[in-house]
Amino acid sequence: MRHFIRQQLAAAAVFGFVTLSCLGTQAAFAEDFSRLGKDLTPVGAEKSGNAAGTIPPWEGGLTKPPAGFDRTKGHINPFASEKPLYTITAANMAQYKDKLAVGQMEILKRFPDYSFHVYPTHRTAAFRDSVYKYAKEEASGVKLVDGGNGVEGVAKSNIPFPIPVEGVQVIWNHNFKDLGGSILRYSADFPVQTNGSYTLGKRTETIAYAAFMDNPEPNRIFYYLNQTTAPANAAGEVSVIHEPINQVKEPRLAWQYNPGQRRVIRAPELAYDSPGFGADGLRTNDDFNSFNGSPDRYTWKLVGKKEMIVPYNNYKLTDKSLTYDKILQKNHLNPDLLRYELHRVWVVEGTLKPGMRHIYSKRVFYMDEDSWAIVHGEQYDGRGGLWRVRESFGTQFYDAPTYGPAGEVIYDLQSRRYLVNALTNEEKAHRVW
């Protein structure tokens, strides 16, 4: 199967904000790697809960499917009987402002009928034993190169910097993080207009990670194949990407097949801030999966770690009996289908470097400490105004196991439209190997 794919694809504080200063290199902190699997989880999160007891300790996560699990019917919600502890609205958000992101509060202001239902916290995030093994084995030999724009010393690890000391290391952890193995995924996208109407887009994606190949090419994170199947005017379009580890040394390799032209062409524009396919201008190519590609256009500051209310354990959003028209509402997603919890997150701020070009002058990402997944993000325009707010409704896929999105949304505050990615409710079940 791997050969077939290759052929087709050619230490932070415990509570509150902590500002990190005097950041050194990863090598300078080599002695800390012995903490992995002890007071830190195997991928670098704090095992302990918080003093208030509102964040529990990590006890291995959720790694086995519950009885009766059938992937074709979606993921059984292990917390289906739980009720929200409280609900945050525009009227009471000031009470929780120290636990909310700027973008979240702006969404509540813009859409008074929107709300965050906050449930008990469950630290379900977990990976396969091999992810833990290589995260610890390789950590001391991994280093940043080319000013942080590349990584050396990675062979099998999916978390190259389990104890980050620089912002760009957190970004690399997100870029390397796998989805439970190589996958075949069917999903739907929806650009939603101001009147609530939308166009359904569908895609089939195959993602093969170099770390799981017997003899991978050098300087590769993954191989990606995207096949568009809807709408009709875009069906048949195919994109192929070979994702380098160091894109300064070797730019992203990309190709596109256009069924109208009936030929394959190189597509170097499938990167950075070029418009993402099927997005109606609502995201850039490097917006996909919250962020992807080379980090070289930004200076990444590691702001610190903070307890925040973020999307988590969104099993409702994987329910195969749920139709898309029940999820999509005018102006925003149906809040009654979304789950929020209190978790610790890394906060990373990217500022566009002088002389570099991108439509976003600044990006702020909030990264779950347990999974290294981006759970919330904010993008700013050239004048410094908040432009787009994104949230990733993550779920622990216990059958892999890995933590990944059950759906993603980008709210465009200027056009008052929004884009939804990665919904799977009416699609075929994904495959992982």
LOBA-571361 format. One record per residue (C-alpha): residue number from 1; y, z, x; residue in three letters. Coordinates in nm, 3 decimals. Last residue first. Example, Ala and Ser with C-alpha at 12.3 -4.5 7.8 and 13.67 -1.06 7.14 Angstrom:
  seq       c2       c3       c1  type
    2   -0.106    0.714    1.367   SER
    1   -0.450    0.780    1.230   ALA
***
This chain:
  seq       c2       c3       c1  type
  433    0.235    0.792   -0.332   TRP
  432    0.469    0.825   -0.632   VAL
  431    0.469    0.617   -0.952   ARG
  430    0.735    0.622   -1.223   HIS
  429    0.656    0.633   -1.594   ALA
  428    0.763    0.331   -1.797   LYS
  427    1.110    0.340   -1.948   GLU
  426    1.256    0.478   -2.273   GLU
  425    1.344    0.819   -2.129   ASN
  424    1.409    0.707   -1.771   THR
  423    1.780    0.766   -1.714   LEU
  422    1.882    0.688   -1.355   ALA
  421    2.249    0.606   -1.398   ASN
  420    2.527    0.682   -1.649   VAL
  419    2.876    0.540   -1.610   LEU
  418    3.193    0.667   -1.776   TYR
  417    3.512    0.533   -1.927   ARG
  416    3.851    0.704   -1.955   ARG
  415    4.004    0.433   -1.730   SER
  414    4.184    0.682   -1.509   GLN
  413    3.945    0.976   -1.538   LEU
  412    3.639    0.770   -1.447   ASP
  411    3.347    1.001   -1.526   TYR
  410    3.041    0.931   -1.311   ILE
  409    2.704    1.041   -1.450   VAL
  408    2.356    1.092   -1.306   GLU
  407    2.016    1.132   -1.469   GLY
  406    1.686    1.314   -1.420   ALA
  405    1.788    1.335   -1.056   PRO
  404    1.562    1.469   -0.782   GLY
  403    1.388    1.781   -0.649   TYR
  402    1.049    1.717   -0.495   THR
  401    0.680    1.781   -0.557   PRO
  400    0.553    1.515   -0.638   ALA
  399    0.407    1.650   -0.968   ASP
  398    0.658    1.935   -0.980   TYR
  397    0.953    1.701   -1.026   PHE
  396    1.217    1.973   -1.000   GLN
  395    1.509    1.845   -1.200   THR
  394    1.863    1.744   -1.115   GLY
  393    2.138    1.639   -1.348   PHE
  392    2.369    1.480   -1.095   SER
  391    2.738    1.517   -1.173   GLU
  390    3.025    1.287   -1.081   ARG
  389    3.401    1.309   -1.117   VAL
  388    3.622    1.008   -1.050   ARG
  387    3.994    0.975   -0.987   TRP
  386    4.148    1.302   -0.871   LEU
  385    4.485    1.205   -0.727   GLY
  384    4.546    1.181   -0.352   GLY
  383    4.758    0.868   -0.369   ARG
  382    4.476    0.652   -0.234   GLY
  381    4.237    0.775   -0.503   ASP
  380    4.023    1.088   -0.498   TYR
  379    3.646    1.125   -0.555   GLN
  378    3.481    1.447   -0.674   GLU
  377    3.114    1.541   -0.654   GLY
  376    2.852    1.762   -0.818   HIS
  375    2.479    1.825   -0.771   VAL
  374    2.433    1.660   -0.431   ILE
  373    2.072    1.730   -0.334   ALA
  372    1.997    1.934   -0.021   TRP
  371    1.708    2.090   -0.220   SER
  370    1.750    2.468   -0.186   ASP
  369    2.112    2.480   -0.073   GLU
  368    2.235    2.256   -0.355   ASP
  367    2.509    2.031   -0.219   MET
  366    2.861    2.017   -0.362   TYR
  365    3.045    1.706   -0.244   PHE
  364    3.418    1.641   -0.205   VAL
  363    3.540    1.289   -0.139   ARG
  362    3.883    1.186   -0.013   LYS
  361    4.084    0.867    0.022   SER
  360    3.842    0.678   -0.202   TYR
  359    3.906    0.302   -0.218   ILE
  358    3.788    0.273    0.141   HIS
  357    3.942    0.138    0.461   ARG
  356    3.949    0.304    0.802   MET
  355    4.257    0.302    1.026   GLY
  354    4.302    0.679    1.004   PRO
  353    3.977    0.842    0.888   LYS
  352    3.920    0.897    0.515   LEU
  351    3.870    1.266    0.442   THR
  350    3.525    1.399    0.350   GLY
  349    3.494    1.754    0.217   GLU
  348    3.160    1.937    0.218   VAL
  347    3.076    2.238   -0.001   VAL
  346    2.728    2.387    0.042   TRP
  345    2.588    2.524   -0.281   VAL
  344    2.454    2.855   -0.407   ARG
  343    2.326    2.841   -0.763   HIS
  342    2.433    2.951   -1.112   LEU
  341    2.270    2.737   -1.382   GLU
  340    2.362    2.444   -1.607   TYR
  339    2.143    2.259   -1.857   ARG
  338    2.227    1.941   -2.044   LEU
  337    2.092    1.815   -2.378   LEU
  336    2.349    2.002   -2.590   ASP
  335    2.626    1.850   -2.377   PRO
  334    2.564    1.498   -2.513   ASN
  333    2.704    1.280   -2.236   LEU
  332    3.076    1.197   -2.229   HIS
  331    3.370    0.998   -2.370   ASN
  330    3.188    0.876   -2.685   LYS
  329    2.831    0.995   -2.675   GLN
  328    2.522    0.888   -2.485   LEU
  327    2.213    1.110   -2.496   ILE
  326    2.099    1.059   -2.855   LYS
  325    2.157    0.682   -2.830   ASP
  324    1.931    0.680   -2.525   TYR
  323    1.626    0.793   -2.716   THR
  322    1.449    1.124   -2.650   LEU
  321    1.073    1.117   -2.706   SER
  320    1.019    1.054   -2.334   LYS
  319    1.182    1.388   -2.248   ASP
  318    1.331    1.363   -1.898   THR
  317    1.679    1.485   -1.999   LEU
  316    1.539    1.802   -2.152   LYS
  315    1.394    1.884   -1.811   TYR
  314    1.739    1.936   -1.663   ASN
  313    1.644    2.206   -1.414   ASN
  312    1.996    2.228   -1.268   TYR
  311    2.350    2.109   -1.334   PRO
  310    2.597    2.338   -1.153   VAL
  309    2.765    2.677   -1.198   ILE
  308    2.871    2.773   -0.848   MET
  307    2.806    3.035   -0.582   GLU
  306    2.975    2.911   -0.265   LYS
  305    2.893    2.797    0.086   LYS
  304    3.141    2.669    0.340   GLY
  303    3.409    2.407    0.395   VAL
  302    3.199    2.187    0.625   LEU
  301    3.451    1.914    0.699   LYS
  300    3.342    1.551    0.713   TRP
  299    3.578    1.301    0.871   THR
  298    3.516    0.981    0.682   TYR
  297    3.452    0.613    0.752   ARG
  296    3.139    0.675    0.963   ASP
  295    2.917    0.835    0.698   PRO
  294    2.689    0.529    0.689   SER
  293    2.490    0.472    0.375   GLY
  292    2.437    0.670    0.058   ASN
  291    2.626    0.909   -0.167   PHE
  290    2.573    1.041   -0.522   SER
  289    2.246    0.840   -0.549   ASN
  288    2.464    0.528   -0.570   PHE
  287    2.828    0.603   -0.488   ASP
  286    2.797    0.407   -0.161   ASP
  285    2.779    0.083   -0.357   ASN
  284    3.097    0.171   -0.542   THR
  283    3.110    0.294   -0.897   ARG
  282    3.275    0.221   -1.230   LEU
  281    3.344   -0.150   -1.179   GLY
  280    3.116   -0.258   -1.463   ASP
  279    2.827   -0.068   -1.299   ALA
  278    2.547   -0.324   -1.303   GLY
  277    2.580   -0.388   -0.930   PHE
  276    2.800   -0.149   -0.734   GLY
  275    3.146   -0.272   -0.642   PRO
  274    3.215   -0.286   -0.266   SER
  273    3.326    0.054   -0.141   ASP
  272    3.072    0.120    0.138   TYR
  271    2.770   -0.111    0.136   ALA
  270    2.611   -0.412   -0.028   LEU
  269    2.880   -0.639    0.124   GLU
  268    2.647   -0.730    0.411   PRO
  267    2.451   -0.947    0.167   ALA
  266    2.235   -1.203    0.348   ARG
  265    2.126   -1.476    0.112   ILE
  264    1.807   -1.550   -0.081   VAL
  263    1.795   -1.865   -0.288   ARG
  262    1.745   -1.977   -0.643   ARG
  261    2.116   -2.030   -0.706   GLN
  260    2.094   -1.910   -1.066   GLY
  259    1.818   -1.662   -0.984   PRO
  258    2.040   -1.491   -0.722   ASN
  257    1.835   -1.319   -0.452   TYR
  256    2.019   -1.067   -0.238   GLN
  255    1.968   -0.946    0.119   TRP
  254    2.071   -0.633    0.309   ALA
  253    2.047   -0.496    0.663   LEU
  252    2.278   -0.196    0.706   ARG
  251    2.473   -0.217    1.029   PRO
  250    2.298   -0.146    1.362   GLU
  249    2.456    0.082    1.625   LYS
  248    2.727    0.191    1.383   VAL
  247    2.469    0.209    1.106   GLN
  246    2.260    0.471    1.286   ASN
  245    1.963    0.574    1.073   ILE
  244    1.921    0.220    0.950   PRO
  243    1.848    0.137    0.583   GLU
  242    1.661   -0.189    0.527   HIS
  241    1.789   -0.312    0.192   ILE
  240    1.655   -0.570   -0.054   VAL
  239    1.836   -0.682   -0.368   SER
  238    1.691   -0.886   -0.654   VAL
  237    1.858   -1.053   -0.950   GLU
  236    1.604   -1.166   -1.209   GLY
  235    1.787   -1.033   -1.512   ALA
  234    2.166   -1.040   -1.474   ALA
  233    2.266   -1.244   -1.779   ASN
  232    1.978   -1.094   -1.980   ALA
  231    2.090   -0.734   -1.935   PRO
  230    1.843   -0.628   -1.803   ALA
  229    1.553   -0.667   -1.556   THR
  228    1.730   -0.610   -1.224   THR
  227    1.490   -0.577   -0.929   GLN
  226    1.591   -0.336   -0.651   ASN
  225    1.388   -0.308   -0.329   LEU
  224    1.464   -0.037   -0.074   TYR
  223    1.327    0.031    0.273   TYR
  222    1.386    0.375    0.424   PHE
  221    1.530    0.581    0.709   ILE
  220    1.500    0.325    0.990   ARG
  219    1.616    0.325    1.353   ASN
  218    1.287    0.208    1.504   PRO
  217    1.042    0.009    1.292   GLU
  216    0.770    0.221    1.136   PRO
  215    0.414    0.258    1.271   ASN
  214    0.209    0.478    1.040   ASP
  213    0.462    0.489    0.762   MET
  212    0.556    0.811    0.582   PHE
  211    0.872    0.878    0.783   ALA
  210    0.983    0.520    0.725   ALA
  209    1.037    0.593    0.357   TYR
  208    0.944    0.330    0.097   ALA
  207    1.160    0.291   -0.213   ILE
  206    1.067    0.051   -0.492   THR
  205    1.316    0.018   -0.775   GLU
  204    1.285   -0.147   -1.115   THR
  203    1.613   -0.184   -1.298   ARG
  202    1.755   -0.183   -1.647   LYS
  201    2.108   -0.226   -1.778   GLY
  200    2.212   -0.141   -2.132   LEU
  199    2.570   -0.224   -2.223   THR
  198    2.775    0.044   -2.391   TYR
  197    2.995    0.124   -2.689   SER
  196    3.155    0.469   -2.711   GLY
  195    3.507    0.350   -2.794   ASN
  194    3.629    0.422   -2.440   THR
  193    3.347    0.216   -2.289   GLN
  192    3.013    0.340   -2.154   VAL
  191    2.861    0.168   -1.848   PRO
  190    2.491    0.244   -1.901   PHE
  189    2.208    0.237   -1.649   ASP
  188    1.830    0.248   -1.713   ALA
  187    1.537    0.339   -1.490   SER
  186    1.192    0.235   -1.368   TYR
  185    1.080    0.388   -1.038   ARG
  184    0.814    0.291   -0.784   LEU
  183    0.809    0.561   -0.519   ILE
  182    0.737    0.638   -0.155   SER
  181    0.704    1.010   -0.112   GLY
  180    0.846    1.303   -0.306   GLY
  179    1.197    1.169   -0.351   LEU
  178    1.301    1.187    0.012   ASP
  177    1.599    1.362    0.169   LYS
  176    1.730    1.160    0.465   PHE
  175    2.070    1.078    0.314   ASN
  174    2.116    1.431    0.176   HIS
  173    2.032    1.593    0.510   ASN
  172    2.265    1.342    0.679   TRP
  171    2.554    1.455    0.457   ILE
  170    2.486    1.819    0.551   VAL
  169    2.494    1.719    0.917   GLN
  168    2.828    1.545    0.859   VAL
  167    2.981    1.876    0.757   GLY
  166    2.898    2.052    1.081   GLU
  165    2.702    2.370    1.154   VAL
  164    2.390    2.284    0.960   PRO
  163    2.073    2.497    0.970   ILE
  162    1.810    2.265    0.821   PRO
  161    1.958    1.969    1.012   PHE
  160    1.703    1.683    1.014   PRO
  159    1.570    1.744    0.660   ILE
  158    1.333    1.453    0.593   ASN
  157    1.159    1.503    0.927   SER
  156    0.900    1.252    1.050   LYS
  155    1.047    1.103    1.369   ALA
  154    1.402    1.230    1.410   VAL
  153    1.532    1.283    1.764   GLY
  152    1.853    1.087    1.727   GLU
  151    2.106    1.078    1.446   VAL
  150    2.401    0.845    1.390   GLY
  149    2.761    0.854    1.273   ASN
  148    2.819    1.204    1.408   GLY
  147    3.054    1.092    1.683   GLY
  146    2.819    0.824    1.806   ASP
  145    2.523    1.063    1.826   VAL
  144    2.416    1.374    1.635   LEU
  143    2.115    1.566    1.760   LYS
  142    1.758    1.646    1.661   VAL
  141    1.533    1.813    1.919   GLY
  140    1.556    2.170    1.786   SER
  139    1.496    2.057    1.429   ALA
  138    1.177    1.857    1.492   GLU
  137    0.906    2.117    1.435   GLU
  136    1.092    2.310    1.165   LYS
  135    1.181    2.021    0.936   ALA
  134    0.850    1.858    1.031   TYR
  133    0.632    2.131    0.881   LYS
  132    0.847    2.194    0.575   TYR
  131    0.842    1.828    0.475   VAL
  130    0.467    1.815    0.548   SER
  129    0.407    2.108    0.311   ASP
  128    0.544    1.907    0.020   ARG
  127    0.882    2.000   -0.123   PHE
  126    1.033    2.271   -0.343   ALA
  125    1.327    2.331   -0.576   ALA
  124    1.245    2.572   -0.862   THR
  123    1.507    2.835   -0.792   ARG
  122    1.546    2.939   -1.157   HIS
  121    1.884    3.061   -1.279   THR
  120    1.919    3.180   -1.638   PRO
  119    2.106    2.929   -1.859   TYR
  118    2.466    2.808   -1.876   VAL
  117    2.557    2.563   -2.154   HIS
  116    2.858    2.371   -2.023   PHE
  115    3.090    2.229   -2.289   SER
  114    3.256    1.910   -2.412   TYR
  113    3.450    1.893   -2.740   ASP
  112    3.778    1.960   -2.555   PRO
  111    3.735    1.642   -2.348   PHE
  110    4.012    1.602   -2.090   ARG
  109    4.046    1.972   -2.014   LYS
  108    3.669    2.026   -1.990   LEU
  107    3.640    1.726   -1.759   ILE
  106    3.921    1.862   -1.543   GLU
  105    3.746    2.197   -1.515   MET
  104    3.432    2.027   -1.389   GLN
  103    3.628    1.820   -1.138   GLY
  102    3.797    2.123   -0.986   VAL
  101    3.458    2.289   -0.939   ALA
  100    3.357    2.597   -1.138   LEU
   99    3.239    2.942   -1.026   LYS
   98    3.583    3.090   -0.945   ASP
   97    3.715    2.933   -1.266   LYS
   96    3.475    3.129   -1.489   TYR
   95    3.719    3.324   -1.709   GLN
   94    3.965    3.035   -1.689   ALA
   93    3.695    2.822   -1.860   MET
   92    3.735    3.007   -2.192   ASN
   91    3.914    2.757   -2.417   ALA
   90    3.813    2.443   -2.229   ALA
   89    3.452    2.542   -2.289   THR
   88    3.187    2.742   -2.105   ILE
   87    2.877    2.852   -2.296   THR
   86    2.684    3.173   -2.234   TYR
   85    2.338    3.301   -2.148   LEU
   84    2.193    2.984   -2.294   PRO
   83    1.854    3.018   -2.469   LYS
   82    1.514    2.994   -2.301   GLU
   81    1.203    2.879   -2.487   SER
   80    1.189    2.538   -2.319   ALA
   79    1.186    2.686   -1.970   PHE
   78    0.872    2.516   -1.836   PRO
   77    0.997    2.183   -1.972   ASN
   76    0.705    1.940   -1.964   ILE
   75    0.793    1.631   -1.763   HIS
   74    0.777    1.298   -1.939   GLY
   73    0.517    1.154   -2.174   LYS
   72    0.373    0.899   -1.927   THR
   71    0.361    1.173   -1.663   ARG
   70    0.113    1.375   -1.869   ASP
   69    0.126    1.752   -1.815   PHE
   68   -0.111    1.944   -2.041   GLY
   67   -0.120    2.256   -1.829   ALA
   66    0.190    2.297   -1.615   PRO
   65    0.242    2.073   -1.312   PRO
   64    0.227    2.246   -0.974   LYS
   63    0.499    2.285   -0.711   THR
   62    0.773    2.499   -0.865   LEU
   61    0.965    2.688   -0.599   GLY
   60    0.823    2.892   -0.315   GLY
   59    0.960    3.234   -0.395   GLU
   58    1.335    3.181   -0.360   TRP
   57    1.514    3.505   -0.445   PRO
   56    1.697    3.529   -0.778   PRO
   55    2.061    3.432   -0.839   ILE
   54    2.217    3.647   -1.112   THR
   53    2.086    3.961   -0.943   GLY
   52    2.439    4.081   -0.872   ALA
   51    2.362    4.126   -0.503   ALA
   50    2.251    3.764   -0.463   ASN
   49    1.900    3.634   -0.413   GLY
   48    1.725    3.624   -0.081   SER
   47    1.555    3.317    0.063   LYS
   46    1.875    3.171    0.201   GLU
   45    1.835    2.795    0.231   ALA
   44    1.723    2.628    0.555   GLY
   43    1.446    2.379    0.474   VAL
   42    1.150    2.617    0.530   PRO
   41    1.339    2.885    0.332   THR
   40    1.550    3.123    0.536   LEU
   39    1.471    3.491    0.594   ASP
   38    1.132    3.381    0.729   LYS
   37    1.019    3.021    0.672   GLY
   36    1.294    2.892    0.898   LEU
   35    1.438    3.188    1.089   ARG
   34    1.280    3.066    1.415   SER
   33    1.528    2.779    1.394   PHE
   32    1.811    3.016    1.480   ASP
   31    1.739    3.001    1.856   GLU
   30    1.837    2.633    1.857   ALA
   29    2.193    2.715    1.753   PHE
   28    2.362    2.556    2.052   ALA
   27    2.142    2.249    2.004   ALA
   26    2.296    2.190    1.662   GLN
   25    2.636    2.152    1.821   THR
   24    2.919    2.396    1.777   GLY
   23    3.143    2.485    1.489   LEU
   22    3.424    2.717    1.589   CYS
   21    3.502    2.776    1.224   SER
   20    3.312    2.796    0.898   LEU
   19    3.502    2.917    0.595   THR
   18    3.282    3.131    0.372   VAL
   17    3.323    3.101   -0.002   PHE
   16    3.139    3.353   -0.215   GLY
   15    2.819    3.537   -0.126   PHE
   14    2.536    3.516    0.128   VAL
   13    2.733    3.376    0.419   ALA
   12    2.625    3.059    0.600   ALA
   11    2.378    2.990    0.868   ALA
   10    1.087   -0.755    0.509   ALA
    9    1.098   -0.514    0.160   LEU
    8    0.801   -0.697    0.027   GLN
    7    0.599   -0.702    0.349   GLN
    6    0.672   -0.342    0.422   ARG
    5    0.568   -0.253    0.069   ILE
    4    0.231   -0.423    0.107   PHE
    3    0.175   -0.254    0.443   HIS
    2    0.243    0.081    0.283   ARG
    1    0.000    0.000    0.000   MET
***
